[in-house]
Amino acid sequence: MKQLQDKVCIVTGAGRGIGRATAIAYGREGAKVVVASRTRATVDEVAKIIRDEGGTALGVTVDVGHKDQVFAMVDRTVQEFGTVDVIVNNAQGFGTEAKPQASTVYVAIEDTNDDELYYTFKTGCMGTLWGMQAVFPHMKEKGGRIINFASGAGMIGNPGNTSYNATKEAIRAISKTAANEWGKYQIIVSIVNPALRTDAFEAWEKARPEYVKTVRESIPLKRLGDPLEDGGPTMVFLASDGNRFMTGMTYHLVGGRYMP
């Protein structure tokens, strides 16, 4: 029996990076995967990969910065598969709605732009909250797994990263609140802080090469993680029945960079 056999799992931001790797890993473990992202082409690509490997996948386009689209994503999942067992709230926007960016760009706190803060927060914290709210009625009676993404950048307050830091720490706060409120329903809430090589990380490295070099050198394992090979097994475990008695915890998938 595969670890996620017949579990219905939604993964947002599944068109690339960590979301893509998570969706593929879930498909390999027998899940019915809802591949959710803004871009139809990448949604279809990842869903096809899962199907070609013998898995089950449903592609859904969604902009998590819009509440109605997040709830529609969950409604579509339930129409297709009857329930939701797992949601991975991975999607995160950068820049502004008018001018999206591939990753964070250094901006001093005194120069932080309101539009950037609002967009980062809306696509990150609010998108995560809406995803949690949308799946709650379907998990309330039988339990479930919610996996949200924060960042070590927020925990340590990376300079020049006000919007992102605030958003990611807010996600940790609402995740712990949900873990406390929904524990009685056997809903397990997990938070992941990753240091995995993704498109967003590569864009960040191009923008700030010297700083990213120091980040990489500070990792005891001396490398960034691979989203599928290193991240996949952790994401599978957090979604599985094996993860029954840990909730509200932050998991540092960072090669030892943070050891709180």
URLIN-V875753 format. One record per residue. N is the residue number from 1. BURIAL is # if it has 16 or more other C-alpha atoms within 10 Angstrom, else .. D_FIRST is the distance of its C-alpha to the first C-alpha in Angstrom with 1 decimal. Layout:
n=N burial=BURIAL d_first=D_FIRST
n=N burial=BURIAL d_first=D_FIRST
//
This chain:
n=1 burial=. d_first=0.0
n=2 burial=. d_first=3.8
n=3 burial=# d_first=6.5
n=4 burial=# d_first=8.4
n=5 burial=. d_first=6.8
n=6 burial=# d_first=10.2
n=7 burial=# d_first=12.1
n=8 burial=# d_first=15.6
n=9 burial=# d_first=16.9
n=10 burial=# d_first=20.6
n=11 burial=# d_first=21.8
n=12 burial=# d_first=25.6
n=13 burial=# d_first=27.5
n=14 burial=# d_first=24.7
n=15 burial=# d_first=27.2
n=16 burial=# d_first=27.8
n=17 burial=# d_first=27.2
n=18 burial=# d_first=24.7
n=19 burial=# d_first=23.7
n=20 burial=# d_first=23.1
n=21 burial=# d_first=21.0
n=22 burial=# d_first=19.0
n=23 burial=# d_first=18.4
n=24 burial=# d_first=17.4
n=25 burial=# d_first=14.9
n=26 burial=# d_first=13.4
n=27 burial=# d_first=13.3
n=28 burial=# d_first=11.5
n=29 burial=# d_first=8.7
n=30 burial=# d_first=8.5
n=31 burial=# d_first=11.4
n=32 burial=# d_first=14.4
n=33 burial=# d_first=16.9
n=34 burial=# d_first=20.6
n=35 burial=# d_first=22.6
n=36 burial=# d_first=25.8
n=37 burial=# d_first=28.9
n=38 burial=# d_first=32.7
n=39 burial=. d_first=33.0
n=40 burial=. d_first=31.9
n=41 burial=. d_first=31.8
n=42 burial=# d_first=29.4
n=43 burial=# d_first=27.1
n=44 burial=# d_first=27.1
n=45 burial=. d_first=26.6
n=46 burial=# d_first=23.4
n=47 burial=# d_first=22.0
n=48 burial=# d_first=22.9
n=49 burial=# d_first=21.1
n=50 burial=# d_first=17.8
n=51 burial=# d_first=18.5
n=52 burial=. d_first=19.7
n=53 burial=. d_first=16.5
n=54 burial=. d_first=14.8
n=55 burial=# d_first=13.9
n=56 burial=# d_first=15.7
n=57 burial=# d_first=18.7
n=58 burial=# d_first=21.8
n=59 burial=# d_first=24.8
n=60 burial=# d_first=27.3
n=61 burial=# d_first=30.5
n=62 burial=# d_first=31.5
n=63 burial=# d_first=34.1
n=64 burial=# d_first=33.0
n=65 burial=# d_first=36.7
n=66 burial=. d_first=37.3
n=67 burial=# d_first=36.1
n=68 burial=. d_first=36.2
n=69 burial=# d_first=33.9
n=70 burial=# d_first=31.3
n=71 burial=# d_first=31.4
n=72 burial=. d_first=31.4
n=73 burial=# d_first=28.2
n=74 burial=# d_first=26.4
n=75 burial=# d_first=28.1
n=76 burial=# d_first=27.0
n=77 burial=# d_first=23.4
n=78 burial=. d_first=23.7
n=79 burial=. d_first=25.6
n=80 burial=. d_first=22.9
n=81 burial=# d_first=19.7
n=82 burial=. d_first=21.3
n=83 burial=# d_first=20.5
n=84 burial=# d_first=19.7
n=85 burial=# d_first=17.1
n=86 burial=# d_first=18.0
n=87 burial=# d_first=21.2
n=88 burial=# d_first=22.1
n=89 burial=# d_first=25.9
n=90 burial=# d_first=26.7
n=91 burial=# d_first=29.6
n=92 burial=# d_first=33.1
n=93 burial=# d_first=36.4
n=94 burial=# d_first=39.3
n=95 burial=# d_first=43.0
n=96 burial=# d_first=44.4
n=97 burial=# d_first=43.5
n=98 burial=. d_first=46.5
n=99 burial=. d_first=45.8
n=100 burial=. d_first=42.1
n=101 burial=. d_first=41.4
n=102 burial=. d_first=38.6
n=103 burial=# d_first=38.5
n=104 burial=# d_first=40.7
n=105 burial=# d_first=44.3
n=106 burial=. d_first=46.6
n=107 burial=. d_first=48.8
n=108 burial=. d_first=50.9
n=109 burial=. d_first=50.4
n=110 burial=. d_first=54.0
n=111 burial=. d_first=53.3
n=112 burial=. d_first=50.0
n=113 burial=. d_first=50.2
n=114 burial=. d_first=49.5
n=115 burial=. d_first=47.8
n=116 burial=# d_first=45.4
n=117 burial=# d_first=44.6
n=118 burial=# d_first=44.1
n=119 burial=# d_first=41.8
n=120 burial=# d_first=39.7
n=121 burial=# d_first=39.3
n=122 burial=# d_first=38.7
n=123 burial=# d_first=35.9
n=124 burial=# d_first=34.4
n=125 burial=# d_first=35.0
n=126 burial=# d_first=35.9
n=127 burial=# d_first=33.1
n=128 burial=# d_first=30.6
n=129 burial=# d_first=32.3
n=130 burial=# d_first=32.3
n=131 burial=# d_first=28.6
n=132 burial=# d_first=28.1
n=133 burial=. d_first=30.6
n=134 burial=# d_first=29.2
n=135 burial=# d_first=25.6
n=136 burial=# d_first=27.0
n=137 burial=. d_first=27.8
n=138 burial=# d_first=24.3
n=139 burial=# d_first=22.8
n=140 burial=. d_first=25.6
n=141 burial=. d_first=24.4
n=142 burial=. d_first=20.7
n=143 burial=# d_first=20.5
n=144 burial=# d_first=19.0
n=145 burial=# d_first=19.1
n=146 burial=# d_first=22.2
n=147 burial=# d_first=22.6
n=148 burial=# d_first=26.1
n=149 burial=# d_first=28.0
n=150 burial=# d_first=31.1
n=151 burial=# d_first=33.0
n=152 burial=# d_first=34.7
n=153 burial=# d_first=37.7
n=154 burial=# d_first=38.1
n=155 burial=. d_first=37.8
n=156 burial=. d_first=40.6
n=157 burial=. d_first=42.6
n=158 burial=. d_first=42.7
n=159 burial=. d_first=46.2
n=160 burial=# d_first=46.7
n=161 burial=# d_first=43.4
n=162 burial=# d_first=44.6
n=163 burial=# d_first=42.8
n=164 burial=# d_first=39.4
n=165 burial=# d_first=39.8
n=166 burial=# d_first=40.7
n=167 burial=# d_first=37.9
n=168 burial=# d_first=35.2
n=169 burial=# d_first=36.7
n=170 burial=# d_first=37.0
n=171 burial=# d_first=33.2
n=172 burial=# d_first=32.6
n=173 burial=# d_first=35.1
n=174 burial=# d_first=33.6
n=175 burial=# d_first=30.1
n=176 burial=# d_first=31.4
n=177 burial=. d_first=33.3
n=178 burial=# d_first=30.3
n=179 burial=# d_first=28.4
n=180 burial=. d_first=31.4
n=181 burial=. d_first=31.9
n=182 burial=# d_first=28.4
n=183 burial=# d_first=26.9
n=184 burial=. d_first=28.0
n=185 burial=. d_first=25.6
n=186 burial=# d_first=22.6
n=187 burial=# d_first=22.7
n=188 burial=# d_first=21.9
n=189 burial=# d_first=24.1
n=190 burial=# d_first=23.8
n=191 burial=# d_first=26.3
n=192 burial=# d_first=25.9
n=193 burial=# d_first=28.9
n=194 burial=# d_first=28.2
n=195 burial=# d_first=30.2
n=196 burial=# d_first=28.5
n=197 burial=. d_first=30.4
n=198 burial=# d_first=30.5
n=199 burial=. d_first=33.1
n=200 burial=# d_first=34.6
n=201 burial=# d_first=34.8
n=202 burial=. d_first=36.6
n=203 burial=# d_first=39.0
n=204 burial=# d_first=39.7
n=205 burial=. d_first=40.4
n=206 burial=. d_first=42.8
n=207 burial=. d_first=44.6
n=208 burial=. d_first=44.8
n=209 burial=. d_first=44.3
n=210 burial=. d_first=46.1
n=211 burial=. d_first=44.3
n=212 burial=# d_first=40.9
n=213 burial=. d_first=41.9
n=214 burial=. d_first=42.6
n=215 burial=. d_first=39.3
n=216 burial=# d_first=37.5
n=217 burial=. d_first=39.7
n=218 burial=. d_first=39.0
n=219 burial=# d_first=35.3
n=220 burial=. d_first=35.0
n=221 burial=. d_first=32.4
n=222 burial=. d_first=35.0
n=223 burial=# d_first=32.8
n=224 burial=# d_first=31.1
n=225 burial=# d_first=27.4
n=226 burial=# d_first=25.5
n=227 burial=# d_first=23.8
n=228 burial=# d_first=20.7
n=229 burial=. d_first=20.5
n=230 burial=# d_first=21.8
n=231 burial=# d_first=21.1
n=232 burial=# d_first=17.7
n=233 burial=. d_first=15.8
n=234 burial=# d_first=18.0
n=235 burial=# d_first=17.6
n=236 burial=# d_first=13.8
n=237 burial=. d_first=14.3
n=238 burial=# d_first=17.0
n=239 burial=# d_first=15.1
n=240 burial=# d_first=12.1
n=241 burial=. d_first=12.2
n=242 burial=. d_first=13.2
n=243 burial=. d_first=16.4
n=244 burial=. d_first=18.0
n=245 burial=. d_first=21.4
n=246 burial=. d_first=22.9
n=247 burial=# d_first=24.7
n=248 burial=# d_first=27.7
n=249 burial=. d_first=27.2
n=250 burial=# d_first=28.1
n=251 burial=. d_first=25.9
n=252 burial=# d_first=28.0
n=253 burial=# d_first=26.1
n=254 burial=# d_first=29.5
n=255 burial=# d_first=29.5
n=256 burial=. d_first=31.6
n=257 burial=# d_first=34.3
n=258 burial=. d_first=34.3
n=259 burial=. d_first=34.0
n=260 burial=. d_first=34.9
//
